[in-house]
């Protein structure tokens, strides 16, 4: 399905992303009291702490959460996007 929707993205050669320095597209953050409180208040159908912290971090920091986990998609005020290249195996 992703191949039909975004063929231009799949045709590009893959490049390694710089993980540090001024041009890095990624940055780390600390687990703050605000994120922990938001994680506790999220209306998720399960209580997996890792998923709760990911979703709460996206919410608090106003980031888009890219995930292949259908339980995390469409969380109301949290912007989410389906990761079509990855799959989550049922537990």
C-alpha positions, 0 to 999 in steps of 0.5 A, spaced: 500 500 500 505 504 501 508 503 495 502 506 491 501 512 495 509 514 496 513 511 490 517 517 490 520 515 497 521 508 496 525 510 489 530 514 493 537 511 495 537 510 503 542 515 506 545 514 514 542 519 518 547 523 522 545 522 530 549 528 533 551 535 531 547 541 528 544 538 522 541 532 526 534 530 525 533 527 531 534 529 538 533 526 545 529 528 551 528 527 558 522 524 561 519 529 565 514 530 570 509 533 565 510 527 560 509 522 566 503 525 568 500 526 561 502 518 560 498 516 566 492 520 563 492 518 556 486 514 554 489 508 551 486 501 551 492 498 554 497 500 560 504 498 556 508 504 559 513 504 553 507 506 548 504 511 554 511 514 554 512 515 547 505 518 546 505 522 552 512 525 549 509 526 542 503 530 546 507 534 550 512 536 545 507 537 540 511 532 535 508 527 530 508 520 533 510 515 527 508 508 529 506 501 526 502 500 532 494 501 531 493 502 538 497 508 538 494 511 531 488 516 532 489 518 539 485 525 539 490 531 540 496 527 538 498 527 531 500 520 529 502 517 522 502 510 520 509 507 519 507 502 513 514 499 512 514 496 519 509 491 522 507 489 529 506 482 531 501 480 535 503 478 542 
